[in-house]
Amino acid sequence: MLKGKSVRYVHKNDDCKEWLILRAIYGRANKAYDLITKDKTEAYLPMRYRHKIIKGKKKRILEPLIPNIIFVYAERTLIETLVKDTPELYFLNYYYNHFEKGPDGKIFH
């Protein structure tokens, strides 16, 4: 489990696997992380502690560093199955760079 660990521990000799960025809608990154790692698939969910005032008291809350984003290290076919064919992960999608430009110089939509 790589929760909160550095990516320097990535297995570099695995040609079939790659890091992909997934987006969990409705703030369900923790749930998605738990479901993905349940079957020993490697994932990274960067977390941080943040101090919030709740009902007048200062509380230390653990929350995702990048809201709704999960990094998954697996074969593309497995990630495709997670995103498209797993009903429990209906809220999970690929993350797209909405500002990436194509060969014609236009932004992808």
N, C-alpha and C positions, 0 to 999 in steps of 0.2 A: 504494500500500500504506500503510495507516494504522497499522501495528503500532507501538504505543507513542506515538502522536501524540495531540494534543489534539482533542476533537470540535469545536472552533471552526472547523475547516476543512470542515465538512459543507456540502454544496451545498444552499442554502436554497431555491432556485428549482425544485426537482424535486418537484412535487406528487404524482407517482405513487410515489415512493420513501419509505420510512420506516425508522426504526431499530427493530429487533426484537432481543430477547434470546433467545439459544439456549443450551441446556445440553448439553455433551458428557459422556456418562457414561464411567466408567472412566479418568478423567484424560487424555482424548484431545483436549483443547482445541487443542494445537499442530497435531495432525494435521488436525483439522477446519478450522482456520484456513488451513492450506496448501491443502487441497482446495477450499475456498470461494474463496480469492483466486486460484487457478490460472486461473480463467476471467474475471478482472478484476472480480469482484464485490467491493465495498468491505466491509471488515470491520475490527473493532477488537478486539484482544486485549491488554488492559493487562498489562504485564509489569513485574517488579521484580527487582533483584539482592538476594540474601540470602546471608549467610555461614553455612555449615554445616560441621560437623566430620565428615569422612569418613575412616575408617581413621586417626584421630589427626591428620589434617592439616586445616587451615582452608581451605575452598574457597569461591569466589564462584560462586553458582549463579543462573542466570536462570530465573525461574519465573513463572507467571501470578499477577497480583495478586489476582484473584478466581477461585479454582479452578473449573474446568469451565464458565466462562461466556464466551460470545463475543457481541459486538454486531455485527449485520449490517445494512448499509444497502442496501436493494434493494426492488424491487416485491414486494408480498406474494405474488404468484403464483410468482415465482422462489424465494422462501424456502420456500413450500409444496412446490415441487418438490424442493428440497434436502433438506428434512426427511422427506418421505414417499416420494419416488420415486428417490432416489439410493442404490443399494446400498452404495457405499463409505462413506456417512455414516449407516449403520444406528444408530450410537451417538449421533446428534444428535436433540434434541427441543426443543420450545418450552419456555421457562422460564415457569412459572406462579407467581404470588404466592399461596402457600398460606394466607396470612392475610387475603386480600382478602374483604371482606364484600359480599354481594349486597344487593338492595333490601329484602329481608326481615330484614337484620341478621345472617344466618347466614354462617358462613365457607364459601367454596366448597371442594369436594373434588375 
